[in-house]
Amino acid sequence: MAETERKQGTGRRKTAVARVNLKNGSGAILVNKRKFEEYFPNPVHRMLIETPLVATSTKEKFDITVNVRGGGPSGQAGAVRHGIARALLTVDPELKPKLRAGGLLTRDAREVERKKPGRPKARKRFQFSKR
């Protein structure tokens, strides 16, 4: 990858959408113009996001800039992970087997089920009274 060249990847999870930009650098991650650790204070979310970088041994190779919208912290973390994996694939197609083996290229299609009429939630029912 050339010095000034940027590679992009789009990640999605639940209702969150993340646009990821990779460029050669020292491993800094910015999410919505804030530090990665500040935007995702939960260590589980940070670990989840770093899995594509750890799996491909590219953690210190790229500076990553992310714009993420929609959803909550968990959905956003999943979207960022998916976006990083897809951006890494544009950098080097040879990484595909490693990313595929970790399930990092598959979009998690699970969405919230809609609430049904006559019920308090999607599947929960009101208490049954025989008399």
Rosetta constraint file for C-alpha pairs under 8 A:
AtomPair CA 1 CA 5 HARMONIC 6.47 0.50
AtomPair CA 1 CA 24 HARMONIC 7.65 0.50
AtomPair CA 1 CA 91 HARMONIC 6.80 0.50
AtomPair CA 3 CA 23 HARMONIC 7.63 0.50
AtomPair CA 3 CA 24 HARMONIC 6.36 0.50
AtomPair CA 4 CA 23 HARMONIC 7.11 0.50
AtomPair CA 4 CA 24 HARMONIC 7.71 0.50
AtomPair CA 5 CA 23 HARMONIC 6.36 0.50
AtomPair CA 5 CA 24 HARMONIC 7.99 0.50
AtomPair CA 6 CA 21 HARMONIC 6.26 0.50
AtomPair CA 6 CA 22 HARMONIC 5.50 0.50
AtomPair CA 6 CA 23 HARMONIC 4.94 0.50
AtomPair CA 7 CA 21 HARMONIC 5.60 0.50
AtomPair CA 7 CA 22 HARMONIC 5.09 0.50
AtomPair CA 7 CA 23 HARMONIC 6.64 0.50
AtomPair CA 7 CA 87 HARMONIC 5.96 0.50
AtomPair CA 7 CA 88 HARMONIC 7.88 0.50
AtomPair CA 7 CA 90 HARMONIC 6.54 0.50
AtomPair CA 7 CA 91 HARMONIC 6.54 0.50
AtomPair CA 8 CA 19 HARMONIC 7.19 0.50
AtomPair CA 8 CA 20 HARMONIC 5.50 0.50
AtomPair CA 8 CA 21 HARMONIC 4.63 0.50
AtomPair CA 8 CA 22 HARMONIC 6.35 0.50
AtomPair CA 8 CA 86 HARMONIC 7.82 0.50
AtomPair CA 8 CA 87 HARMONIC 5.04 0.50
AtomPair CA 8 CA 90 HARMONIC 7.50 0.50
AtomPair CA 9 CA 19 HARMONIC 6.10 0.50
AtomPair CA 9 CA 20 HARMONIC 5.14 0.50
AtomPair CA 9 CA 21 HARMONIC 6.70 0.50
AtomPair CA 9 CA 83 HARMONIC 4.81 0.50
AtomPair CA 9 CA 84 HARMONIC 6.35 0.50
AtomPair CA 9 CA 85 HARMONIC 7.60 0.50
AtomPair CA 9 CA 86 HARMONIC 5.01 0.50
AtomPair CA 9 CA 87 HARMONIC 4.08 0.50
AtomPair CA 9 CA 88 HARMONIC 7.87 0.50
AtomPair CA 9 CA 90 HARMONIC 7.82 0.50
AtomPair CA 10 CA 17 HARMONIC 7.21 0.50
AtomPair CA 10 CA 18 HARMONIC 5.70 0.50
AtomPair CA 10 CA 19 HARMONIC 4.78 0.50
AtomPair CA 10 CA 20 HARMONIC 6.12 0.50
AtomPair CA 10 CA 79 HARMONIC 7.98 0.50
AtomPair CA 10 CA 82 HARMONIC 7.32 0.50
AtomPair CA 10 CA 83 HARMONIC 4.55 0.50
AtomPair CA 10 CA 84 HARMONIC 7.89 0.50
AtomPair CA 10 CA 86 HARMONIC 6.89 0.50
AtomPair CA 10 CA 87 HARMONIC 7.53 0.50
AtomPair CA 11 CA 17 HARMONIC 5.86 0.50
AtomPair CA 11 CA 18 HARMONIC 5.04 0.50
AtomPair CA 11 CA 19 HARMONIC 6.58 0.50
AtomPair CA 11 CA 20 HARMONIC 7.70 0.50
AtomPair CA 11 CA 78 HARMONIC 7.87 0.50
AtomPair CA 11 CA 79 HARMONIC 4.55 0.50
AtomPair CA 11 CA 80 HARMONIC 5.89 0.50
AtomPair CA 11 CA 81 HARMONIC 7.09 0.50
AtomPair CA 11 CA 82 HARMONIC 4.54 0.50
AtomPair CA 11 CA 83 HARMONIC 3.69 0.50
AtomPair CA 11 CA 84 HARMONIC 7.46 0.50
AtomPair CA 11 CA 86 HARMONIC 7.40 0.50
AtomPair CA 11 CA 107 HARMONIC 7.77 0.50
AtomPair CA 12 CA 16 HARMONIC 5.76 0.50
AtomPair CA 12 CA 17 HARMONIC 4.68 0.50
AtomPair CA 12 CA 18 HARMONIC 6.32 0.50
AtomPair CA 12 CA 78 HARMONIC 7.27 0.50
AtomPair CA 12 CA 79 HARMONIC 4.37 0.50
AtomPair CA 12 CA 80 HARMONIC 7.64 0.50
AtomPair CA 12 CA 82 HARMONIC 6.63 0.50
AtomPair CA 12 CA 83 HARMONIC 7.31 0.50
AtomPair CA 12 CA 107 HARMONIC 6.71 0.50
AtomPair CA 12 CA 108 HARMONIC 7.84 0.50
AtomPair CA 13 CA 17 HARMONIC 6.80 0.50
AtomPair CA 13 CA 75 HARMONIC 5.29 0.50
AtomPair CA 13 CA 76 HARMONIC 6.90 0.50
AtomPair CA 13 CA 78 HARMONIC 5.65 0.50
AtomPair CA 13 CA 79 HARMONIC 4.79 0.50
AtomPair CA 13 CA 82 HARMONIC 7.98 0.50
AtomPair CA 13 CA 107 HARMONIC 6.94 0.50
AtomPair CA 13 CA 108 HARMONIC 6.02 0.50
AtomPair CA 13 CA 109 HARMONIC 7.03 0.50
AtomPair CA 13 CA 110 HARMONIC 7.92 0.50
AtomPair CA 14 CA 71 HARMONIC 6.80 0.50
AtomPair CA 14 CA 75 HARMONIC 5.63 0.50
AtomPair CA 14 CA 108 HARMONIC 7.70 0.50
AtomPair CA 14 CA 109 HARMONIC 7.10 0.50
AtomPair CA 14 CA 110 HARMONIC 6.49 0.50
AtomPair CA 14 CA 111 HARMONIC 5.28 0.50
AtomPair CA 14 CA 112 HARMONIC 7.54 0.50
AtomPair CA 15 CA 70 HARMONIC 5.66 0.50
AtomPair CA 15 CA 71 HARMONIC 5.00 0.50
AtomPair CA 15 CA 75 HARMONIC 7.01 0.50
AtomPair CA 15 CA 111 HARMONIC 7.73 0.50
AtomPair CA 16 CA 68 HARMONIC 6.93 0.50
AtomPair CA 16 CA 69 HARMONIC 5.60 0.50
AtomPair CA 16 CA 70 HARMONIC 4.31 0.50
AtomPair CA 16 CA 71 HARMONIC 4.67 0.50
AtomPair CA 16 CA 72 HARMONIC 7.46 0.50
AtomPair CA 16 CA 75 HARMONIC 5.68 0.50
AtomPair CA 16 CA 76 HARMONIC 5.30 0.50
AtomPair CA 16 CA 79 HARMONIC 6.17 0.50
AtomPair CA 17 CA 68 HARMONIC 5.64 0.50
AtomPair CA 17 CA 69 HARMONIC 5.53 0.50
AtomPair CA 17 CA 70 HARMONIC 6.47 0.50
AtomPair CA 17 CA 76 HARMONIC 7.09 0.50
AtomPair CA 17 CA 79 HARMONIC 5.88 0.50
AtomPair CA 17 CA 80 HARMONIC 7.91 0.50
AtomPair CA 18 CA 66 HARMONIC 6.58 0.50
AtomPair CA 18 CA 67 HARMONIC 5.62 0.50
AtomPair CA 18 CA 68 HARMONIC 4.13 0.50
AtomPair CA 18 CA 69 HARMONIC 6.53 0.50
AtomPair CA 18 CA 76 HARMONIC 7.15 0.50
AtomPair CA 18 CA 79 HARMONIC 5.44 0.50
AtomPair CA 18 CA 80 HARMONIC 5.41 0.50
AtomPair CA 18 CA 83 HARMONIC 6.26 0.50
AtomPair CA 19 CA 66 HARMONIC 5.64 0.50
AtomPair CA 19 CA 67 HARMONIC 5.17 0.50
AtomPair CA 19 CA 68 HARMONIC 6.28 0.50
AtomPair CA 19 CA 80 HARMONIC 7.64 0.50
AtomPair CA 19 CA 83 HARMONIC 6.52 0.50
AtomPair CA 20 CA 64 HARMONIC 6.92 0.50
AtomPair CA 20 CA 65 HARMONIC 5.89 0.50
AtomPair CA 20 CA 66 HARMONIC 4.57 0.50
AtomPair CA 20 CA 67 HARMONIC 6.63 0.50
AtomPair CA 20 CA 80 HARMONIC 7.15 0.50
AtomPair CA 20 CA 83 HARMONIC 5.62 0.50
AtomPair CA 20 CA 84 HARMONIC 6.15 0.50
AtomPair CA 20 CA 87 HARMONIC 6.88 0.50
AtomPair CA 21 CA 64 HARMONIC 5.73 0.50
AtomPair CA 21 CA 65 HARMONIC 5.15 0.50
AtomPair CA 21 CA 66 HARMONIC 6.34 0.50
AtomPair CA 21 CA 87 HARMONIC 7.19 0.50
AtomPair CA 22 CA 62 HARMONIC 6.06 0.50
AtomPair CA 22 CA 63 HARMONIC 5.87 0.50
AtomPair CA 22 CA 64 HARMONIC 4.85 0.50
AtomPair CA 22 CA 65 HARMONIC 6.67 0.50
AtomPair CA 22 CA 87 HARMONIC 6.85 0.50
AtomPair CA 22 CA 88 HARMONIC 7.86 0.50
AtomPair CA 23 CA 62 HARMONIC 5.41 0.50
AtomPair CA 23 CA 63 HARMONIC 5.39 0.50
AtomPair CA 23 CA 64 HARMONIC 6.69 0.50
AtomPair CA 24 CA 61 HARMONIC 6.08 0.50
AtomPair CA 24 CA 62 HARMONIC 4.49 0.50
AtomPair CA 24 CA 63 HARMONIC 5.93 0.50
AtomPair CA 25 CA 60 HARMONIC 7.38 0.50
AtomPair CA 25 CA 61 HARMONIC 5.66 0.50
AtomPair CA 25 CA 62 HARMONIC 4.54 0.50
AtomPair CA 25 CA 63 HARMONIC 4.75 0.50
AtomPair CA 26 CA 60 HARMONIC 5.14 0.50
AtomPair CA 26 CA 61 HARMONIC 5.66 0.50
AtomPair CA 26 CA 62 HARMONIC 5.86 0.50
AtomPair CA 26 CA 63 HARMONIC 5.98 0.50
AtomPair CA 27 CA 59 HARMONIC 5.81 0.50
AtomPair CA 27 CA 60 HARMONIC 4.25 0.50
AtomPair CA 27 CA 61 HARMONIC 5.76 0.50
AtomPair CA 27 CA 62 HARMONIC 4.99 0.50
AtomPair CA 27 CA 63 HARMONIC 4.84 0.50
AtomPair CA 27 CA 64 HARMONIC 7.13 0.50
AtomPair CA 28 CA 62 HARMONIC 7.31 0.50
AtomPair CA 28 CA 63 HARMONIC 4.82 0.50
AtomPair CA 28 CA 64 HARMONIC 6.19 0.50
AtomPair CA 29 CA 35 HARMONIC 6.57 0.50
AtomPair CA 29 CA 36 HARMONIC 5.47 0.50
AtomPair CA 29 CA 63 HARMONIC 5.98 0.50
AtomPair CA 29 CA 64 HARMONIC 4.69 0.50
AtomPair CA 29 CA 65 HARMONIC 5.96 0.50
AtomPair CA 29 CA 66 HARMONIC 7.74 0.50
AtomPair CA 30 CA 34 HARMONIC 5.43 0.50
AtomPair CA 30 CA 35 HARMONIC 4.97 0.50
AtomPair CA 30 CA 36 HARMONIC 5.35 0.50
AtomPair CA 30 CA 64 HARMONIC 6.25 0.50
AtomPair CA 30 CA 65 HARMONIC 4.86 0.50
AtomPair CA 30 CA 66 HARMONIC 6.07 0.50
AtomPair CA 31 CA 35 HARMONIC 6.23 0.50
AtomPair CA 31 CA 36 HARMONIC 5.64 0.50
AtomPair CA 31 CA 39 HARMONIC 6.58 0.50
AtomPair CA 31 CA 65 HARMONIC 6.12 0.50
AtomPair CA 31 CA 66 HARMONIC 4.70 0.50
AtomPair CA 31 CA 67 HARMONIC 6.05 0.50
AtomPair CA 31 CA 68 HARMONIC 7.26 0.50
AtomPair CA 32 CA 65 HARMONIC 7.81 0.50
AtomPair CA 32 CA 66 HARMONIC 6.06 0.50
AtomPair CA 32 CA 67 HARMONIC 5.01 0.50
AtomPair CA 32 CA 68 HARMONIC 6.61 0.50
AtomPair CA 33 CA 65 HARMONIC 7.84 0.50
AtomPair CA 33 CA 66 HARMONIC 7.95 0.50
AtomPair CA 33 CA 67 HARMONIC 7.99 0.50
AtomPair CA 34 CA 38 HARMONIC 6.65 0.50
AtomPair CA 34 CA 39 HARMONIC 6.26 0.50
AtomPair CA 35 CA 39 HARMONIC 6.23 0.50
AtomPair CA 36 CA 40 HARMONIC 6.09 0.50
AtomPair CA 36 CA 46 HARMONIC 7.86 0.50
AtomPair CA 37 CA 41 HARMONIC 5.56 0.50
AtomPair CA 37 CA 46 HARMONIC 7.39 0.50
AtomPair CA 40 CA 45 HARMONIC 6.46 0.50
AtomPair CA 40 CA 46 HARMONIC 6.33 0.50
AtomPair CA 40 CA 73 HARMONIC 7.37 0.50
AtomPair CA 40 CA 77 HARMONIC 7.94 0.50
AtomPair CA 41 CA 45 HARMONIC 7.89 0.50
AtomPair CA 41 CA 46 HARMONIC 7.70 0.50
AtomPair CA 42 CA 46 HARMONIC 6.59 0.50
AtomPair CA 43 CA 47 HARMONIC 6.09 0.50
AtomPair CA 44 CA 48 HARMONIC 6.15 0.50
AtomPair CA 45 CA 49 HARMONIC 6.22 0.50
AtomPair CA 45 CA 73 HARMONIC 7.85 0.50
AtomPair CA 45 CA 74 HARMONIC 6.87 0.50
AtomPair CA 45 CA 77 HARMONIC 5.76 0.50
AtomPair CA 46 CA 50 HARMONIC 6.30 0.50
AtomPair CA 46 CA 77 HARMONIC 7.60 0.50
AtomPair CA 47 CA 51 HARMONIC 6.43 0.50
AtomPair CA 48 CA 77 HARMONIC 7.02 0.50
AtomPair CA 48 CA 78 HARMONIC 7.30 0.50
AtomPair CA 48 CA 81 HARMONIC 6.81 0.50
AtomPair CA 49 CA 77 HARMONIC 6.03 0.50
AtomPair CA 49 CA 78 HARMONIC 6.99 0.50
AtomPair CA 49 CA 80 HARMONIC 6.32 0.50
AtomPair CA 49 CA 81 HARMONIC 4.54 0.50
AtomPair CA 50 CA 54 HARMONIC 6.17 0.50
AtomPair CA 50 CA 59 HARMONIC 7.68 0.50
AtomPair CA 50 CA 81 HARMONIC 7.10 0.50
AtomPair CA 51 CA 55 HARMONIC 5.92 0.50
AtomPair CA 51 CA 81 HARMONIC 7.36 0.50
AtomPair CA 52 CA 56 HARMONIC 6.24 0.50
AtomPair CA 52 CA 81 HARMONIC 6.88 0.50
AtomPair CA 52 CA 84 HARMONIC 6.85 0.50
AtomPair CA 52 CA 85 HARMONIC 5.54 0.50
AtomPair CA 52 CA 99 HARMONIC 6.68 0.50
AtomPair CA 52 CA 104 HARMONIC 6.78 0.50
AtomPair CA 53 CA 57 HARMONIC 5.79 0.50
AtomPair CA 53 CA 58 HARMONIC 5.07 0.50
AtomPair CA 53 CA 59 HARMONIC 4.85 0.50
AtomPair CA 53 CA 84 HARMONIC 7.95 0.50
AtomPair CA 53 CA 85 HARMONIC 7.89 0.50
AtomPair CA 54 CA 58 HARMONIC 6.61 0.50
AtomPair CA 54 CA 59 HARMONIC 6.08 0.50
AtomPair CA 55 CA 98 HARMONIC 6.69 0.50
AtomPair CA 55 CA 99 HARMONIC 7.06 0.50
AtomPair CA 55 CA 102 HARMONIC 7.68 0.50
AtomPair CA 56 CA 95 HARMONIC 6.74 0.50
AtomPair CA 56 CA 98 HARMONIC 6.69 0.50
AtomPair CA 56 CA 99 HARMONIC 7.42 0.50
AtomPair CA 58 CA 62 HARMONIC 7.06 0.50
AtomPair CA 66 CA 80 HARMONIC 7.32 0.50
AtomPair CA 68 CA 76 HARMONIC 6.59 0.50
AtomPair CA 68 CA 79 HARMONIC 7.84 0.50
AtomPair CA 68 CA 80 HARMONIC 7.34 0.50
AtomPair CA 69 CA 76 HARMONIC 7.37 0.50
AtomPair CA 70 CA 76 HARMONIC 7.32 0.50
AtomPair CA 71 CA 75 HARMONIC 5.67 0.50
AtomPair CA 71 CA 76 HARMONIC 6.29 0.50
AtomPair CA 72 CA 76 HARMONIC 6.01 0.50
AtomPair CA 73 CA 77 HARMONIC 6.03 0.50
AtomPair CA 74 CA 78 HARMONIC 6.33 0.50
AtomPair CA 75 CA 79 HARMONIC 6.15 0.50
AtomPair CA 76 CA 80 HARMONIC 6.12 0.50
AtomPair CA 77 CA 81 HARMONIC 6.24 0.50
AtomPair CA 78 CA 82 HARMONIC 6.23 0.50
AtomPair CA 79 CA 83 HARMONIC 6.10 0.50
AtomPair CA 80 CA 84 HARMONIC 6.11 0.50
AtomPair CA 81 CA 85 HARMONIC 6.29 0.50
AtomPair CA 81 CA 104 HARMONIC 7.46 0.50
AtomPair CA 82 CA 86 HARMONIC 6.30 0.50
AtomPair CA 82 CA 104 HARMONIC 6.16 0.50
AtomPair CA 82 CA 105 HARMONIC 6.31 0.50
AtomPair CA 82 CA 106 HARMONIC 7.71 0.50
AtomPair CA 82 CA 107 HARMONIC 7.00 0.50
AtomPair CA 83 CA 87 HARMONIC 6.08 0.50
AtomPair CA 84 CA 88 HARMONIC 6.09 0.50
AtomPair CA 85 CA 89 HARMONIC 6.37 0.50
AtomPair CA 85 CA 99 HARMONIC 6.84 0.50
AtomPair CA 85 CA 104 HARMONIC 6.17 0.50
AtomPair CA 85 CA 105 HARMONIC 6.23 0.50
AtomPair CA 86 CA 90 HARMONIC 6.69 0.50
AtomPair CA 86 CA 105 HARMONIC 6.52 0.50
AtomPair CA 87 CA 91 HARMONIC 6.60 0.50
AtomPair CA 88 CA 92 HARMONIC 6.33 0.50
AtomPair CA 88 CA 93 HARMONIC 7.98 0.50
AtomPair CA 88 CA 95 HARMONIC 7.52 0.50
AtomPair CA 89 CA 93 HARMONIC 5.05 0.50
AtomPair CA 89 CA 94 HARMONIC 7.71 0.50
AtomPair CA 89 CA 95 HARMONIC 6.28 0.50
AtomPair CA 89 CA 96 HARMONIC 6.28 0.50
AtomPair CA 95 CA 99 HARMONIC 6.30 0.50
AtomPair CA 96 CA 100 HARMONIC 5.82 0.50
AtomPair CA 97 CA 101 HARMONIC 5.95 0.50
AtomPair CA 98 CA 102 HARMONIC 6.51 0.50
AtomPair CA 99 CA 103 HARMONIC 6.41 0.50
AtomPair CA 99 CA 104 HARMONIC 5.33 0.50
AtomPair CA 99 CA 105 HARMONIC 6.28 0.50
AtomPair CA 100 CA 104 HARMONIC 5.93 0.50
AtomPair CA 100 CA 105 HARMONIC 5.77 0.50
AtomPair CA 100 CA 106 HARMONIC 7.65 0.50
AtomPair CA 113 CA 122 HARMONIC 6.24 0.50
AtomPair CA 114 CA 122 HARMONIC 5.74 0.50
AtomPair CA 115 CA 119 HARMONIC 7.41 0.50
AtomPair CA 115 CA 120 HARMONIC 7.54 0.50
AtomPair CA 115 CA 121 HARMONIC 5.14 0.50
AtomPair CA 115 CA 122 HARMONIC 4.09 0.50
AtomPair CA 115 CA 123 HARMONIC 7.70 0.50
AtomPair CA 116 CA 120 HARMONIC 7.86 0.50
AtomPair CA 116 CA 121 HARMONIC 6.71 0.50
AtomPair CA 116 CA 122 HARMONIC 5.31 0.50
AtomPair CA 116 CA 123 HARMONIC 7.49 0.50
AtomPair CA 119 CA 123 HARMONIC 7.15 0.50
AtomPair CA 119 CA 124 HARMONIC 6.39 0.50
AtomPair CA 119 CA 125 HARMONIC 5.32 0.50
AtomPair CA 119 CA 126 HARMONIC 6.47 0.50
AtomPair CA 120 CA 124 HARMONIC 6.16 0.50
AtomPair CA 120 CA 125 HARMONIC 6.33 0.50
AtomPair CA 120 CA 126 HARMONIC 6.71 0.50
AtomPair CA 121 CA 125 HARMONIC 7.48 0.50
